[in-house]
Amino acid sequence: MHIMPAKRRRKPEPRPRNEFKKSHYIKDLIKKFALANILLNPLNLLENFNLLIISVS
């Protein structure tokens, strides 16, 4: 079977890579943390939601 050579991606225009990577990493971390929090603790989320409704009304 013929193996296709990997296509070389064109380099994106230069940007402060480190900063971009960091912010992306932090965003990803926050997303993962929020997701894990929701998955691990749905009860707490419901409680917080109820408290929010109570405090608003």
N, C-alpha and C positions, 0 to 999 in steps of 0.2 A: 504494500500500500504506500502511495506517495504521500510524504509528509509535507504539508504546506509550510513554507518559511513564514515565521512570524512577521506580520506587517510592522514596519518601523513607524511609530507614531511621530508626527511632527511635533517639535518642541513648542510648547505654548509660549506666548510672549513673556519676556522676563518680568517677574513681579517679586517683591520681597518675600521669598519663598518661606522663610522661617516663620514670619509673622502669620502668613496665610495658613500654614500647616498648624500652627499653634491654635489659632482661632477655630479652625475646622475641628481639631482634636477636642478642644474644650466643648464645642457645640455637640459633637458626637457623644462625649462623655455625659453631658447634661441629658441628652436624649435617652441614652442607655439607662442612666440613673433614674430618670422619671419613669421609664417603662418598667424597670425592675421594681420600683416603688409601687406602681399601680398593680403589677402582677403579684407581688409578695404581700401587699397590704390593701386589698380592696375595701376592707372594713373601715380602716382608718380614713380612706378617701371618702367613703360614704358619710362618716361622722363629720369630717371637715365640711362636706357639702351641706349637711344638715345645719351645722353651726353657721355657715354662711347664709343660708336661707333664714334662719332664726334671727341673725343679726341684721339682715336686710329688712325683714318684715316688722 
